[in-house]
Amino acid sequence: MPDTNVLAPIYTEEALFTRLIKLYNDEAVGKEDQKAVKKDFTYDSDMNSKGLSKDAVKLIDKAAKLFVSMKFEEKEAEALEVFEKYKALTQYEG
């Protein structure tokens, strides 16, 4: 019987190397794009007077990373544990 899986990947060192180069290039371009987008949305008195504050951009960036990581509940639980430990160690009652 003929092999019907004609789209099966070729597992060679060269194929892996080529694929990783593409992924790392895409990642590098993505990081540069992220920087550019954050800069575009950040307030600047000359270039973007309707932009967002640096703090808002940083917070939104963190929220986007959290969304992509799909670990909201894990991060939330961890933060709450830290807050509770802080309160216990400092007798904070605020």
C-alpha positions in Angstrom: 0.0 0.0 0.0 1.3 3.5 -0.8 1.9 6.0 2.0 -1.1 8.3 2.2 0.5 10.7 4.6 2.3 12.8 1.9 2.5 15.8 4.2 4.5 14.0 6.9 7.4 16.2 8.2 10.9 15.2 7.5 12.9 14.8 10.8 16.4 15.7 9.9 18.9 18.0 11.6 18.8 20.4 8.7 15.0 20.5 8.8 15.0 21.2 12.6 17.7 23.9 12.1 15.8 25.6 9.4 12.5 25.5 11.4 14.2 26.9 14.5 15.8 29.7 12.6 12.4 30.7 11.3 10.9 30.6 14.8 13.7 32.6 16.3 13.5 35.2 13.5 9.7 35.4 14.0 10.2 35.9 17.7 12.8 38.6 17.2 10.5 40.4 14.8 7.6 40.0 17.2 9.6 41.6 20.0 10.5 44.6 17.8 6.8 44.9 16.8 5.7 44.8 20.4 8.2 47.6 21.3 6.9 49.6 18.3 3.2 49.2 19.2 3.9 50.1 22.9 5.8 53.2 21.7 3.0 54.1 19.3 0.4 54.0 22.1 2.4 55.9 24.7 1.8 59.5 25.3 4.3 61.9 23.8 3.7 65.7 24.0 5.0 66.2 20.4 4.1 63.0 18.6 1.1 61.5 20.4 -0.8 63.9 22.7 -3.7 61.5 22.9 -1.6 58.4 23.8 -1.7 56.4 27.0 0.5 57.0 30.0 3.7 54.8 30.3 2.2 53.2 33.4 -1.0 52.3 31.6 0.9 50.9 28.6 3.0 48.8 31.0 0.0 47.5 32.8 -1.8 46.6 29.6 1.3 44.9 28.3 1.4 42.7 31.5 -2.3 41.9 31.1 -1.8 40.9 27.5 1.1 38.6 28.5 -1.0 37.1 31.2 -3.8 36.5 28.7 -1.5 34.7 26.3 0.1 32.6 29.0 -3.4 31.4 30.0 -2.3 31.2 33.6 -4.6 33.8 35.2 -5.9 31.6 37.9 -2.5 30.3 38.8 -1.0 33.9 38.9 -4.0 35.2 40.9 -3.7 32.4 43.5 0.0 33.0 43.8 -0.4 36.8 44.2 -3.1 36.2 46.9 -0.8 33.9 48.8 2.0 36.5 48.7 -0.5 39.2 49.9 -1.7 37.0 52.8 1.9 36.2 53.8 2.8 39.9 53.7 -0.2 40.7 55.9 0.7 38.0 58.4 4.4 39.0 58.6 3.7 42.7 58.9 0.5 42.7 60.8 -1.0 44.8 58.0 -4.7 45.5 58.5 -5.5 47.9 55.6 
